[in-house]
Amino acid sequence: MKVLVINGVNLNKLGARSKEYGTTTLAELEKALRRKAEEIGAETEFFTSNYEGAIVEKIQDADVDAIIINAGAHTHYSYAIADALKDKTCKKIEVHMTNVQAREEFRRTSVISPYVDGVIAGFGANSYLLALAALA
């Protein structure tokens, strides 16, 4: 199984962002996901961008069995990312490190959720590991 992990806006700053996101860096998160993927016999590819169009193109061009996506703030307003996910036939899981339902009102709406198979939120960096386990 080949899994593409997509991180959106501001996630390149993991470990240096506000404390609600924890201290895990993006490099540490990717290392943990690679390790977990090896355990379950999966291959991982990572893509991080602050640019909506780059994320859309990556989704469109991806030849994978599954996508794990944390679109960051794009989650709440990017119909372009939502449309790209809608057209993708592979398994898709939306993840968030924080419990978005316990945050600001605008974060409680995801325009991408209707086009994914599941949503995992509120478990910090473990949200990604839980998504990978769910795919296994």
Rosetta blueprint (number, residue, H / E / L):
1 M L
2 K E
3 V E
4 L E
5 V E
6 I E
7 N E
8 G L
9 V L
10 N L
11 L H
12 N H
13 K H
14 L L
15 G L
16 A L
17 R L
18 S L
19 K H
20 E H
21 Y H
22 G L
23 T L
24 T L
25 T L
26 L H
27 A H
28 E H
29 L H
30 E H
31 K H
32 A H
33 L H
34 R H
35 R H
36 K H
37 A H
38 E H
39 E H
40 I H
41 G L
42 A L
43 E E
44 T E
45 E E
46 F E
47 F E
48 T E
49 S L
50 N L
51 Y L
52 E H
53 G H
54 A H
55 I H
56 V H
57 E H
58 K H
59 I H
60 Q H
61 D H
62 A L
63 D L
64 V L
65 D L
66 A E
67 I E
68 I E
69 I E
70 N E
71 A L
72 G H
73 A H
74 H H
75 T H
76 H H
77 Y L
78 S L
79 Y H
80 A H
81 I H
82 A H
83 D H
84 A H
85 L H
86 K H
87 D H
88 K L
89 T L
90 C L
91 K E
92 K E
93 I E
94 E E
95 V E
96 H E
97 M L
98 T L
99 N L
100 V H
101 Q H
102 A H
103 R L
104 E L
105 E H
106 F H
107 R H
108 R H
109 T L
110 S L
111 V L
112 I L
113 S H
114 P H
115 Y H
116 V L
117 D L
118 G E
119 V E
120 I E
121 A E
122 G L
123 F L
124 G L
125 A L
126 N H
127 S H
128 Y H
129 L H
130 L H
131 A H
132 L H
133 A H
134 A H
135 L H
136 A L
